[in-house]
Amino acid sequence: MAHASRQDEAGAVRDVEMEIACVAVESVARVIAAAPLGAGVRTEGFLARKGKSSRQLVLHVTGLEFTQESEQAQDTQGDRDASTQQRT
């Protein structure tokens, strides 16, 4: 999953971009599998280590909601609401 947003930090605007591996099971996994690439989504879940001794994090998605924004719309939008806007 990829994330891009514009955040305010200590009075300055900061562009944030990142990618994170995700895990989903059962009905959430089926919804994600059917989603078009680049669809805008809002996710719920938790972060956990990839493995017992790993330092890498994986987002375990427990809830998913499609947003009106697509990848193309997010790329051209000025200020983005940040904390939870994701792209599959």
Secondary structure, 3 states (H helix, E strand, C coil): CEEEEEEEECCEEEEEEEECEEECCHHHHHHHHHCCCCEEEEEEEEEEECCCCCCCEEEEEEEEEEEEEEHHHHHHCCCCCCCCEEEC
